[in-house]
Amino acid sequence: MKYWSPATKALAPYIPGEQLQDRQYIKRNTNENPFPPSEAVAQAIHGCAPDTLRLYPDPEARELKEAIAAYYRVKDAQVFVGNGSDEVLGFSFLAFFRNGRPIAFPDISYSFYQVYCDLFGISYQCPPLTDRYEIDVNDYQAGLGGVIFPNPNAPTGVFTPLAEIETLVRRNPEFVVIVDEAYVDFGAESCVSLVGQHPNLLVIQTLSKSRSLAGLRVGFAIGHEDLIAGLNRVKNSFNSYPLDRLAICGAVAAFHDQSYFEECCARIIRNREWLTAELESRSYFVPASRANFLFARHPVVNGETLYSYLKSEGILVRHLAGPRIKDFVRITIGKEHEMQRLVEALDCLGR
Ligand SMILES: *Cc1c(COP(=O)(O)O)cnc(C)c1O
């Protein structure tokens, strides 16, 4: 620590979910997809000749931008790609939020936002979610330097309707609103349809969750060309080649296998609805989720106890500290038999 700068000493890094190796778990703690990536992705990566790895990848990852632009019917110049959406978020904070004004995000939200603010010296405010764990867009007013939230929100799974997001974006043309759509493919509605009318709206997505590619590290942003140009300026001041050749190849293939993608998402949605009903019938409180996870509160047992009990049963879920969320666990939706096993384990709780 002797050589650490004061700034490094002051950092409080993001704590990712556990990746334990001590035994085989039903691992439902980091919102990974339970299904493998598309066969087309495996083929594309195998087909990427190792000899080409001598060469730097395309710094613009043009092929991937084109695939994403075609998928969302936007211009190539409206797409930015990066090494996971965490990196795209980091570049976005640098490009749009370091403006001297505080930014805002909900008190219950993705904890990386706070980490980036601290890293980049951005001040922030955290308006509380409503009692129903919803975002009230009226809490985000003029004078801010930006707004960011996940939609559906994490770790609650609760979705903010597009009309409300549009109101927020229209009312506040002086700052950028970033909608982090990491979970949008599990039954929510994307804001990409709004970026054409709103130059201050940036939508960020990832291939980590709905396309089963957390290990490939690919995320992207869609917005007005000026926002994308700003992101490119930051990226090219930091790392010109954030996506390697294998990542570009695999990600392009993922966008070309629409039917497998839809099938996996549909199965996760079905399992989510099943688990929601099972938990509700046992008196758990479960806010309606449009994501690939549930945020569940037992009527009496606290979140930490529930987490530890499930871990002892070989089922890993996520417990997050925080005054309003400590009584919940976040359960990533898995395969049918995994969800059945979870419910069986919960039924034995306290016996
Ligand atoms: C998982 C997650 C991300 C990060 O995804 P990567 O693309 O794997 O970096 C971003 N935002 C939210 C809300 C997430 O849950």
The ligand as an SDF file (V2000), in Angstrom:
LIG
                    3D

 15 15  0  0  0  0  0  0  0  0999 V2000
  -24.6850   -7.3000  -15.2380 C   0  0  0  0  0  0  0  0  0  0  0  0
  -24.9330   -5.8320  -15.3040 C   0  0  0  0  0  0  0  0  0  0  0  0
  -24.1040   -4.9950  -16.0510 C   0  0  0  0  0  0  0  0  0  0  0  0
  -22.7620   -5.4200  -16.5680 C   0  0  0  0  0  0  0  0  0  0  0  0
  -22.7400   -6.3030  -17.5430 O   0  0  0  0  0  0  0  0  0  0  0  0
  -21.4130   -6.6630  -18.3210 P   0  0  0  0  0  0  0  0  0  0  0  0
  -21.7970   -6.3760  -19.7280 O   0  0  0  0  0  0  0  0  0  0  0  0
  -21.1830   -8.0920  -18.0570 O   0  0  0  0  0  0  0  0  0  0  0  0
  -20.2930   -5.7770  -17.8820 O   0  0  0  0  0  0  0  0  0  0  0  0
  -24.4580   -3.6640  -16.1940 C   0  0  0  0  0  0  0  0  0  0  0  0
  -25.5450   -3.1650  -15.5850 N   0  0  0  0  0  0  0  0  0  0  0  0
  -26.3370   -3.9300  -14.8290 C   0  0  0  0  0  0  0  0  0  0  0  0
  -27.5240   -3.3240  -14.1720 C   0  0  0  0  0  0  0  0  0  0  0  0
  -26.0490   -5.2770  -14.6560 C   0  0  0  0  0  0  0  0  0  0  0  0
  -26.7890   -6.0180  -13.8470 O   0  0  0  0  0  0  0  0  0  0  0  0
  1  2  1  0
  2  3  1  0
  2 14  2  0
  3  4  1  0
  3 10  2  0
  4  5  1  0
  5  6  1  0
  6  7  2  0
  6  8  1  0
  6  9  1  0
 10 11  1  0
 11 12  2  0
 12 13  1  0
 12 14  1  0
 14 15  1  0
M  END
$$$$
